[in-house]
């Protein structure tokens, strides 16, 4: 069968987006891995799938698959692309939509300037909700990785994140420490690893190693996680501009009892059809 798709990106974090509201398909893990291949497939960091909602109060169901075929709970850059996709494909006429994800509901707003604002919900710091093995909740935890003693912040934005502060983002050992933190046994479902350099209370540089994808040019939930941990540790103040390799996001969290808000751009790259066997 031929499956219609759209290639999109948010700050270089790239996605293949499929409408399964008007089309029918069921993709296996090995098919997703083939499509993700940048030489023999379409190539992407994540596959985003639009489905009808289970909850009648929601507009859509939003599902996210990594390049290795594993399904994950949330993706902030993907959420912005999702919001533009359902509007561009005329699956909705509403600029503000509510979507269900495996990590909980999200509210997405396509602004008049075409940047997309995402209500990411309340960050979860309880270790059991991340999940992360710890005796009690804290703003920072010691973590031994490959003989190194690190101090990390831990939070869930619907998906798990560890945030490590570094002095120089260019020299940060993302390629070696990222996979080691991702697979650390204290994270039973693995974890996204963020490396944060604080420039000022309102500005940081960030690189993120994502579960099942490796280092990406941008990670929306990773940016939210870094800001949430930084504010909680007294290092940052809302709003915060987060500079990622692919571009910049604005993160607002003025009230720690309220939802965290992410705003940033999205781009449509091309549309096409692919044969699924």
Buried (B, 14 or more C-beta within 10 A) or exposed (E): EEBBBBBBBBBBBBBBBBBBBEEEEEBEEEBBBBBBEEEEBBBBBBBBBBBEBEEEEBBBBBBBBBBEBBBBBBBBBBBBBBBBBBBBBEBBEBEBBBBBBBBBBBBBBBEEEEBBBBBBBBBBBBBEEBBBEBEEBEEBBEBEBEEEEBEBBBBBBBBBBBBBBBEEBEEBEBEEBBBBBBEBEBBEEBBBBBBBBBEEBEBBBBBBBBBBBBBBBBBBBBBBBBBBBBBBBEBBBBBBBBBBBBBBBBBBBEEEEEBBBBBBBBBBEEEEEBEBE
